[in-house]
């Protein structure tokens, strides 16, 4: 009789504290309940070509961002086991893993489709590069202590020019990351939105803007200012010079996140970001 257990691929970053030991500790349970196709802690497998029922990511939110990049347009569902500090994307704490897998096997889980951005870097000279961004794309300054000018065209028309440390274009998922730290709004991850947040703008009138996710946004850096750079989901930056363009639009390739424990988005804001609706008054009940 054929083995009916679902297939799982285990990935993670062996450099992160606890990951290798965590995989070793949980592997007997996982092999008992699932068909473990492989364990990849050294990025040896091309995730764009694999087709298990689930990819189990041992690491933090950054590990999930990295796995999303490695997947490309591959739509295999991802479940994160949190060995990081925050755990906004990584749903399962290590001590919850066995219960989480049992829930997944029983069909007691949700999937969350997270929109991604297609980011195309078109240099004045040279070959174009393209990435998918789950969180954000940042066009910023290259030199600390100097401003950069970023021109923004939306759907082919000039919209605005910012002077400051740079500009963040974030997905709804990325609205709770760098964009939040730069003063941007919180956006429910199910909303089809593109968040545009200037970083330290040299203007009292500048505010973050929320756009429809269907817009095509083109960013350029004015060469009269300091050289710029573009960073996608925290990956190493690419230099951005005068005449180079960064085109951002809907990637039409969402990442499928599996949730077995996580509650509503607003619960995560309260428990992980310290979101409060009002002060704590002295007459509040304990």
Protein Blocks (a to p, Z undefined) as FASTA:
>chain_A
ZZfbdcddddddfkbghklmmmmmmmmmmmmmpccfbacfkopacfklgccfbdcdeddf
klmmmmmmmnmmafbdcddddfbfnommlmbdfklmmmmmmmmmnopacddddddddddd
ddfbdcddddddfkbccdddfbghiacdddddeehiafbdcddjbdcdddfklmmmmmmm
nopacddfkbccdddddehiabfkbccddddfkbccdddddfkbccddddeehiacdddd
ehiacddddehiacddddfkbccfklmmmmmnopafbdcdfkbcZZ
